[in-house]
């Protein structure tokens, strides 16, 4: 298992996360379906850097329209996948 630091995200027109990215990383970009499979199988973890350099894990959530990726809600927008720069 490896930890994968996410610094960017690819978004669809409606704001859905389509891929996780970190320019220069061999795994990047990682399509949403593959990242979900990685997390659920515990092959890899994905995280963003939060306030003060803290590690904020990316989780798989079962929504009404299927599975999606997100960080846990908190008071910071810095670690929201929607607010990361595009890749």
C-alpha positions, 0 to 999 in steps of 0.5 A: 500500500502506498499513500498518494498525495493529491494536489489537484482534481479533475472536475466535470461540468456539474462539479463531480470529481472525475480524477485525482492528480498530483503532477509529476507522480507516476500514478497521476492522473488517477480516474475516479473509478480506479481511485475508488477501487484503490481505496476500497481494496486498501491498495492505496490511500489518497489524501490532501494537505489541510490547514497547518500541513495536516493530512486529510484522508479522501474517502469513498461515499455511497451517494444517491447517484453512486459512489463518489470521493470526498474529504470529511467536512470541516471548517477549511476549504483548502482540503475540499476536492472541489476547491483544488486546482484543476488537473 
